[in-house]
Amino acid sequence: MNNYKVLNSRGKEIHTDITIHPGEVLQDELDARNIKKSLFAEQLGMKAGHFSELLHGKRHVSAATALKLEKLLGISAEYWMRVQVYYDLFMERHKEMEVA
């Protein structure tokens, strides 16, 4: 399975001070593959409204959804979960910095 990491020219993983919600990544993937959102939501077994919320960062990628994404797109469930966890951690750290 692929890891889908961003690497520099020396092969080191790049970390940034910004993050992206997995829904944004999924939106880009669907656009790149010319997949209709309504059809994909149906294949995922999600209501269109819930799927739209996922794409707009209002819902999280669960382990069950990550496994379905893996099956439908060929991108590992671990990747989707890692993006979600990185996003969650980034958001929590930002909250802590605002309070401090």
Order of alpha helices (4+ residues) and beta strands (2+ residues): alpha-alpha-alpha-alpha-alpha
